[in-house]
Amino acid sequence: MDDATNVEMIVHTEWWLMWCDFPNLNWARLRVYADGSSDVFDMDGRLIKFATAQEARDHLSEDEYSELSHLDNDDEGDLLMPLAEIKPPIGESEVELLPMMYVKFKES
């Protein structure tokens, strides 16, 4: 599956953060396709394909990622910023996303 061919087939996108790296933001993107398959793109530029979304979620969980939408007030303390301020990277392609997939915490 390549990006250009599957754009119309994406039915769901999730953003995940590596919790063991807080307060740095180490992102992973999970996409689910209409046929039930999925892929994960991470800060290393890897695009890993899975037969199911659950396999992709299991992979991310094993790598110490948590889904952004599941983070709570306890995580906010570790992140050293309000959850409302955390926004996933935006880009048209993996090439555009890659430089934004890891954000090093800067103390003020």
MARSE-628914 format. One record per residue: residue in three letters; y, z, x of N, C-alpha, C in turn; residue number from 1. Coordinates in steps of 0.001 Angstrom, whole numbers. Atoms other than C-alpha are relative to their C-alpha. Layout:
<rs>
residu: ALA; n.v: Y; n.w: Z; n.u: X; ca.v: Y; ca.w: Z; ca.u: X; c.v: Y; c.w: Z; c.u: X; num: NUM
...
</rs>
This chain:
<rs>
residu: MET; n.v: -1177; n.w: 0; n.u: 845; ca.v: 0; ca.w: 0; ca.u: 0; c.v: 1230; c.w: 0; c.u: 882; num: 1
residu: ASP; n.v: -1240; n.w: -80; n.u: -746; ca.v: 3341; ca.w: -888; ca.u: 1428; c.v: 1148; c.w: 248; c.u: -960; num: 2
residu: ASP; n.v: -1150; n.w: -434; n.u: 792; ca.v: 6735; ca.w: 299; ca.u: 224; c.v: 480; c.w: -1052; c.u: -986; num: 3
residu: ALA; n.v: -594; n.w: 1034; n.u: 837; ca.v: 8019; ca.w: -3000; ca.u: -1131; c.v: -887; c.w: -358; c.u: -1187; num: 4
residu: THR; n.v: 927; n.w: 375; n.u: 1057; ca.v: 4907; ca.w: -3757; ca.u: -3194; c.v: -112; c.w: 1055; c.u: -1080; num: 5
residu: ASN; n.v: 291; n.w: -1074; n.u: 940; ca.v: 4612; ca.w: -352; ca.u: -4871; c.v: 1200; c.w: 653; c.u: -656; num: 6
residu: VAL; n.v: -1190; n.w: -669; n.u: 520; ca.v: 8197; ca.w: 475; ca.u: -5797; c.v: -85; c.w: 163; c.u: -1511; num: 7
residu: GLU; n.v: 69; n.w: -95; n.u: 1454; ca.v: 7638; ca.w: -302; ca.u: -9501; c.v: -1154; c.w: 879; c.u: -465; num: 8
residu: MET; n.v: 1183; n.w: -746; n.u: 398; ca.v: 4326; ca.w: 1565; ca.u: -9519; c.v: 136; c.w: 1509; c.u: 193; num: 9
residu: ILE; n.v: -192; n.w: -1433; n.u: -226; ca.v: 5717; ca.w: 4978; ca.u: -8490; c.v: 343; c.w: 660; c.u: -1333; num: 10
residu: VAL; n.v: -243; n.w: -688; n.u: 1272; ca.v: 5507; ca.w: 7341; ca.u: -11462; c.v: 585; c.w: 1392; c.u: 184; num: 11
residu: HIS; n.v: -477; n.w: -1357; n.u: -228; ca.v: 6497; ca.w: 10625; ca.u: -9839; c.v: 236; c.w: 213; c.u: 1490; num: 12
residu: THR; n.v: -302; n.w: -354; n.u: -1388; ca.v: 8128; ca.w: 11892; ca.u: -6631; c.v: 270; c.w: 1490; c.u: 74; num: 13
residu: GLU; n.v: -219; n.w: -1428; n.u: -249; ca.v: 8036; ca.w: 15461; ca.u: -5311; c.v: 481; c.w: 177; c.u: 1428; num: 14
residu: TRP; n.v: -462; n.w: -356; n.u: -1338; ca.v: 9854; ca.w: 16969; ca.u: -2354; c.v: -530; c.w: 1381; c.u: 351; num: 15
residu: TRP; n.v: 609; n.w: -1229; n.u: -494; ca.v: 8230; ca.w: 19723; ca.u: -296; c.v: 706; c.w: 432; c.u: 1273; num: 16
residu: LEU; n.v: -578; n.w: -564; n.u: -1226; ca.v: 9554; ca.w: 22031; ca.u: 2444; c.v: -1039; c.w: 865; c.u: 714; num: 17
residu: MET; n.v: 910; n.w: -811; n.u: -803; ca.v: 7582; ca.w: 23610; ca.u: 5285; c.v: 573; c.w: 1409; c.u: 92; num: 18
residu: TRP; n.v: -542; n.w: -1363; n.u: 103; ca.v: 8109; ca.w: 27311; ca.u: 4545; c.v: -50; c.w: 759; c.u: 1318; num: 19
residu: CYS; n.v: 91; n.w: -739; n.u: -1262; ca.v: 7020; ca.w: 28523; ca.u: 8000; c.v: 1109; c.w: -402; c.u: 977; num: 20
residu: ASP; n.v: -1073; n.w: 475; n.u: -870; ca.v: 9986; ca.w: 26621; ca.u: 9503; c.v: 1383; c.w: 416; c.u: -511; num: 21
residu: PHE; n.v: -1296; n.w: -453; n.u: 528; ca.v: 12720; ca.w: 28252; ca.u: 7362; c.v: 725; c.w: 809; c.u: 1066; num: 22
residu: PRO; n.v: -956; n.w: 657; n.u: 882; ca.v: 15707; ca.w: 28312; ca.u: 7703; c.v: 180; c.w: -1496; c.u: 260; num: 23
residu: ASN; n.v: -58; n.w: 1446; n.u: -194; ca.v: 15225; ca.w: 24790; ca.u: 9134; c.v: -655; c.w: -680; c.u: -1199; num: 24
residu: LEU; n.v: 553; n.w: 758; n.u: 1122; ca.v: 14499; ca.w: 22162; ca.u: 6498; c.v: -892; c.w: -1106; c.u: 553; num: 25
residu: ASN; n.v: 1002; n.w: 944; n.u: -459; ca.v: 11310; ca.w: 20306; ca.u: 7374; c.v: -618; c.w: -606; c.u: -1265; num: 26
residu: TRP; n.v: 339; n.w: 624; n.u: 1275; ca.v: 10797; ca.w: 17869; ca.u: 4480; c.v: -1287; c.w: -828; c.u: 45; num: 27
residu: ALA; n.v: 1069; n.w: 964; n.u: 242; ca.v: 7798; ca.w: 15968; ca.u: 3122; c.v: 201; c.w: -532; c.u: -1415; num: 28
residu: ARG; n.v: -126; n.w: 629; n.u: 1317; ca.v: 7888; ca.w: 13525; ca.u: 220; c.v: -1386; c.w: -414; c.u: -480; num: 29
residu: LEU; n.v: 1258; n.w: 412; n.u: 622; ca.v: 4918; ca.w: 13070; ca.u: -2097; c.v: 333; c.w: -943; c.u: -1141; num: 30
residu: ARG; n.v: -181; n.w: 951; n.u: 1100; ca.v: 4797; ca.w: 9998; ca.u: -4331; c.v: -1343; c.w: -206; c.u: -683; num: 31
residu: VAL; n.v: 1189; n.w: 252; n.u: 808; ca.v: 2310; ca.w: 9464; ca.u: -7155; c.v: 170; c.w: -1368; c.u: -644; num: 32
residu: TYR; n.v: -21; n.w: 1360; n.u: 539; ca.v: 1458; ca.w: 5931; ca.u: -8263; c.v: -712; c.w: -57; c.u: -1346; num: 33
residu: ALA; n.v: 558; n.w: 175; n.u: 1341; ca.v: 444; ca.w: 4641; ca.u: -11692; c.v: -1534; c.w: 51; c.u: -1; num: 34
residu: ASP; n.v: 1467; n.w: -17; n.u: -49; ca.v: -3191; ca.w: 4297; ca.u: -10564; c.v: -565; c.w: 1367; c.u: 386; num: 35
residu: GLY; n.v: 441; n.w: -1352; n.u: -359; ca.v: -3315; ca.w: 8019; ca.u: -9637; c.v: -38; c.w: 269; c.u: 1483; num: 36
residu: SER; n.v: -28; n.w: -214; n.u: -1445; ca.v: -3221; ca.w: 7477; ca.u: -5884; c.v: 1359; c.w: 569; c.u: 390; num: 37
residu: SER; n.v: -1253; n.w: -593; n.u: -455; ca.v: -493; ca.w: 9070; ca.u: -3793; c.v: 172; c.w: -215; c.u: 1490; num: 38
residu: ASP; n.v: -236; n.w: -7; n.u: -1440; ca.v: 1126; ca.w: 9151; ca.u: -394; c.v: 984; c.w: 1108; c.u: 338; num: 39
residu: VAL; n.v: -900; n.w: -1026; n.u: -519; ca.v: 2960; ca.w: 11686; ca.u: 1730; c.v: 692; c.w: -575; c.u: 1230; num: 40
residu: PHE; n.v: -812; n.w: 388; n.u: -1155; ca.v: 5781; ca.w: 10847; ca.u: 4129; c.v: 585; c.w: 1271; c.u: 578; num: 41
residu: ASP; n.v: -468; n.w: -1241; n.u: -620; ca.v: 6693; ca.w: 13545; ca.u: 6648; c.v: 1007; c.w: -263; c.u: 1109; num: 42
residu: MET; n.v: -1054; n.w: 95; n.u: -1014; ca.v: 9248; ca.w: 14277; ca.u: 9360; c.v: -444; c.w: -713; c.u: 1278; num: 43
residu: ASP; n.v: 513; n.w: 715; n.u: -1169; ca.v: 6987; ca.w: 12713; ca.u: 12002; c.v: -60; c.w: -1501; c.u: -236; num: 44
residu: GLY; n.v: 20; n.w: 1420; n.u: 326; ca.v: 7306; ca.w: 9354; ca.u: 10238; c.v: -1354; c.w: -496; c.u: -463; num: 45
residu: ARG; n.v: 1331; n.w: 396; n.u: 465; ca.v: 3699; ca.w: 9392; ca.u: 9072; c.v: 27; c.w: -233; c.u: -1509; num: 46
residu: LEU; n.v: 217; n.w: 248; n.u: 1417; ca.v: 2814; ca.w: 7875; ca.u: 5699; c.v: -1504; c.w: 86; c.u: -213; num: 47
residu: ILE; n.v: 1425; n.w: -268; n.u: 182; ca.v: -550; ca.w: 9327; ca.u: 4699; c.v: -363; c.w: -283; c.u: -1451; num: 48
residu: LYS; n.v: 416; n.w: 390; n.u: 1345; ca.v: -2378; ca.w: 7883; ca.u: 1687; c.v: -1165; c.w: 857; c.u: -477; num: 49
residu: PHE; n.v: 1026; n.w: -835; n.u: 616; ca.v: -4569; ca.w: 9871; ca.u: -714; c.v: -485; c.w: -658; c.u: -1283; num: 50
residu: ALA; n.v: 574; n.w: 554; n.u: 1235; ca.v: -6878; ca.w: 8922; ca.u: -3572; c.v: 624; c.w: 625; c.u: -1241; num: 51
residu: THR; n.v: -584; n.w: -695; n.u: 1149; ca.v: -5269; ca.w: 11519; ca.u: -5848; c.v: 1211; c.w: 823; c.u: 436; num: 52
residu: ALA; n.v: -1152; n.w: -853; n.u: -281; ca.v: -2076; ca.w: 13534; ca.u: -6100; c.v: -453; c.w: 1397; c.u: 406; num: 53
residu: GLN; n.v: 482; n.w: -1338; n.u: -353; ca.v: -4099; ca.w: 16754; ca.u: -5930; c.v: -430; c.w: 64; c.u: 1461; num: 54
residu: GLU; n.v: 363; n.w: 37; n.u: -1418; ca.v: -5523; ca.w: 15726; ca.u: -2547; c.v: 1252; c.w: 72; c.u: 877; num: 55
residu: ALA; n.v: -1247; n.w: -29; n.u: -760; ca.v: -1962; ca.w: 15128; ca.u: -1304; c.v: 620; c.w: 1396; c.u: -43; num: 56
residu: ARG; n.v: -552; n.w: -1357; n.u: 125; ca.v: -784; ca.w: 18504; ca.u: -2657; c.v: -807; c.w: 996; c.u: 828; num: 57
residu: ASP; n.v: 845; n.w: -879; n.u: -812; ca.v: -3755; ca.w: 20240; ca.u: -1021; c.v: 324; c.w: -173; c.u: 1485; num: 58
residu: HIS; n.v: -349; n.w: 288; n.u: -1400; ca.v: -2905; ca.w: 18547; ca.u: 2277; c.v: 1316; c.w: 685; c.u: 371; num: 59
residu: LEU; n.v: -1294; n.w: -619; n.u: -280; ca.v: 713; ca.w: 19716; ca.u: 2072; c.v: -99; c.w: 1520; c.u: 19; num: 60
residu: SER; n.v: 166; n.w: -1457; n.u: 39; ca.v: -288; ca.w: 23256; ca.u: 1120; c.v: -677; c.w: 507; c.u: 1264; num: 61
residu: GLU; n.v: 697; n.w: -393; n.u: -1232; ca.v: -2672; ca.w: 23443; ca.u: 4089; c.v: 929; c.w: -66; c.u: 1209; num: 62
residu: ASP; n.v: -974; n.w: 128; n.u: -1091; ca.v: 216; ca.w: 22352; ca.u: 6336; c.v: 1216; c.w: 902; c.u: -198; num: 63
residu: GLU; n.v: -1023; n.w: -1027; n.u: 225; ca.v: 2334; ca.w: 25265; ca.u: 5032; c.v: 1270; c.w: -539; c.u: -662; num: 64
residu: TYR; n.v: -1108; n.w: 510; n.u: 801; ca.v: 4547; ca.w: 23235; ca.u: 2695; c.v: -62; c.w: 623; c.u: -1384; num: 65
residu: SER; n.v: -130; n.w: -435; n.u: 1389; ca.v: 5795; ca.w: 24447; ca.u: -691; c.v: 858; c.w: -1022; c.u: -729; num: 66
residu: GLU; n.v: -786; n.w: 946; n.u: 788; ca.v: 7089; ca.w: 22218; ca.u: -3451; c.v: 1393; c.w: 579; c.u: -231; num: 67
residu: LEU; n.v: -1383; n.w: -451; n.u: 142; ca.v: 10886; ca.w: 22430; ca.u: -3608; c.v: 233; c.w: 654; c.u: -1354; num: 68
residu: SER; n.v: -240; n.w: -538; n.u: 1346; ca.v: 10827; ca.w: 23055; ca.u: -7371; c.v: -680; c.w: 1351; c.u: -222; num: 69
residu: HIS; n.v: 697; n.w: -1286; n.u: 135; ca.v: 8560; ca.w: 26096; ca.u: -6823; c.v: 598; c.w: 1112; c.u: 863; num: 70
residu: LEU; n.v: -634; n.w: -1022; n.u: -822; ca.v: 10831; ca.w: 27922; ca.u: -4372; c.v: 764; c.w: 965; c.u: -901; num: 71
residu: ASP; n.v: -647; n.w: -1023; n.u: 828; ca.v: 12345; ca.w: 31182; ca.u: -5650; c.v: 991; c.w: 816; c.u: 827; num: 72
residu: ASN; n.v: -1007; n.w: -837; n.u: -663; ca.v: 14816; ca.w: 33931; ca.u: -4735; c.v: -482; c.w: 559; c.u: 1330; num: 73
residu: ASP; n.v: 533; n.w: -487; n.u: -1277; ca.v: 12521; ca.w: 35302; ca.u: -2011; c.v: 140; c.w: -1068; c.u: 1078; num: 74
residu: ASP; n.v: -135; n.w: 1108; n.u: -949; ca.v: 12504; ca.w: 31877; ca.u: -342; c.v: 1466; c.w: -216; c.u: 374; num: 75
residu: GLU; n.v: -1426; n.w: 173; n.u: -239; ca.v: 16279; ca.w: 31686; ca.u: -691; c.v: 468; c.w: 901; c.u: 1145; num: 76
residu: GLY; n.v: -349; n.w: -903; n.u: -1086; ca.v: 16587; ca.w: 34717; ca.u: 1594; c.v: -449; c.w: -525; c.u: 1349; num: 77
residu: ASP; n.v: 508; n.w: 577; n.u: -1254; ca.v: 14439; ca.w: 33021; ca.u: 4246; c.v: 765; c.w: -1254; c.u: 405; num: 78
residu: LEU; n.v: -740; n.w: 1232; n.u: -271; ca.v: 16440; ca.w: 29817; ca.u: 3927; c.v: 1437; c.w: 257; c.u: 451; num: 79
residu: LEU; n.v: -1364; n.w: -391; n.u: -359; ca.v: 19733; ca.w: 31666; ca.u: 4465; c.v: 1055; c.w: -849; c.u: -701; num: 80
residu: MET; n.v: -954; n.w: 758; n.u: 821; ca.v: 21391; ca.w: 29539; ca.u: 1758; c.v: -512; c.w: -32; c.u: -1426; num: 81
residu: PRO; n.v: 435; n.w: 88; n.u: 1397; ca.v: 21333; ca.w: 29227; ca.u: -2023; c.v: -872; c.w: -1231; c.u: -237; num: 82
residu: LEU; n.v: 876; n.w: 1130; n.u: 324; ca.v: 18563; ca.w: 27020; ca.u: -3405; c.v: 779; c.w: -1167; c.u: -594; num: 83
residu: ALA; n.v: -811; n.w: 1050; n.u: 627; ca.v: 21200; ca.w: 25091; ca.u: -5363; c.v: 645; c.w: -929; c.u: 1029; num: 84
residu: GLU; n.v: -615; n.w: 812; n.u: -1054; ca.v: 22599; ca.w: 23819; ca.u: -2044; c.v: -1010; c.w: -881; c.u: 739; num: 85
residu: ILE; n.v: 1034; n.w: 749; n.u: -717; ca.v: 19281; ca.w: 22360; ca.u: -868; c.v: -328; c.w: -1265; c.u: -781; num: 86
residu: LYS; n.v: 223; n.w: 1302; n.u: 625; ca.v: 19026; ca.w: 18666; ca.u: -1660; c.v: -916; c.w: -836; c.u: 889; num: 87
residu: PRO; n.v: 886; n.w: 858; n.u: -795; ca.v: 16213; ca.w: 16341; ca.u: -574; c.v: 752; c.w: -1185; c.u: 602; num: 88
residu: PRO; n.v: -611; n.w: 1193; n.u: -602; ca.v: 17041; ca.w: 13413; ca.u: 1690; c.v: 28; c.w: -1158; c.u: -1000; num: 89
residu: ILE; n.v: -124; n.w: 1185; n.u: 850; ca.v: 18160; ca.w: 10190; ca.u: 20; c.v: 26; c.w: -1217; c.u: 900; num: 90
residu: GLY; n.v: 36; n.w: 1240; n.u: -760; ca.v: 17310; ca.w: 6751; ca.u: 1347; c.v: -820; c.w: -1043; c.u: -719; num: 91
residu: GLU; n.v: 710; n.w: 1113; n.u: 633; ca.v: 16029; ca.w: 3352; ca.u: 310; c.v: -1362; c.w: -273; c.u: 643; num: 92
residu: SER; n.v: 1248; n.w: 283; n.u: -711; ca.v: 13207; ca.w: 3304; ca.u: 2873; c.v: -347; c.w: 1185; c.u: 899; num: 93
residu: GLU; n.v: 399; n.w: -1038; n.u: -946; ca.v: 11244; ca.w: 5516; ca.u: 5238; c.v: 864; c.w: -45; c.u: 1256; num: 94
residu: VAL; n.v: -855; n.w: 143; n.u: -1187; ca.v: 13392; ca.w: 4140; ca.u: 8075; c.v: 1313; c.w: 749; c.u: -218; num: 95
residu: GLU; n.v: -1241; n.w: -720; n.u: 306; ca.v: 16520; ca.w: 5495; ca.u: 6357; c.v: -245; c.w: 1501; c.u: -140; num: 96
residu: LEU; n.v: 296; n.w: -1414; n.u: 233; ca.v: 14835; ca.w: 8799; ca.u: 5405; c.v: -321; c.w: 769; c.u: 1278; num: 97
residu: LEU; n.v: 547; n.w: -699; n.u: -1163; ca.v: 13291; ca.w: 9630; ca.u: 8770; c.v: 1000; c.w: 905; c.u: 724; num: 98
residu: PRO; n.v: -921; n.w: -898; n.u: -718; ca.v: 16436; ca.w: 10992; ca.u: 10505; c.v: 435; c.w: 1215; c.u: -823; num: 99
residu: MET; n.v: -408; n.w: -1106; n.u: 872; ca.v: 17044; ca.w: 13290; ca.u: 7498; c.v: -1158; c.w: 917; c.u: -374; num: 100
residu: MET; n.v: 1191; n.w: -751; n.u: 403; ca.v: 13498; ca.w: 14667; ca.u: 7220; c.v: -113; c.w: 1352; c.u: 699; num: 101
residu: TYR; n.v: -38; n.w: -1309; n.u: -654; ca.v: 14235; ca.w: 17547; ca.u: 9601; c.v: 1455; c.w: 370; c.u: 222; num: 102
residu: VAL; n.v: -1377; n.w: -474; n.u: -125; ca.v: 17473; ca.w: 19517; ca.u: 9362; c.v: -41; c.w: 1368; c.u: 661; num: 103
residu: LYS; n.v: -37; n.w: -1255; n.u: -769; ca.v: 18007; ca.w: 22215; ca.u: 11988; c.v: 1102; c.w: 898; c.u: -548; num: 104
residu: PHE; n.v: -966; n.w: -982; n.u: 504; ca.v: 19747; ca.w: 25354; ca.u: 10704; c.v: 1100; c.w: 218; c.u: 1028; num: 105
residu: LYS; n.v: -1157; n.w: -260; n.u: -868; ca.v: 23240; ca.w: 25804; ca.u: 12118; c.v: 650; c.w: 1290; c.u: -469; num: 106
residu: GLU; n.v: -673; n.w: -1251; n.u: 351; ca.v: 24636; ca.w: 29315; ca.u: 12182; c.v: 1493; c.w: -233; c.u: -45; num: 107
residu: SER; n.v: -1448; n.w: 171; n.u: 112; ca.v: 28233; ca.w: 29539; ca.u: 11034; c.v: 747; c.w: 1068; c.u: 734; num: 108
</rs>
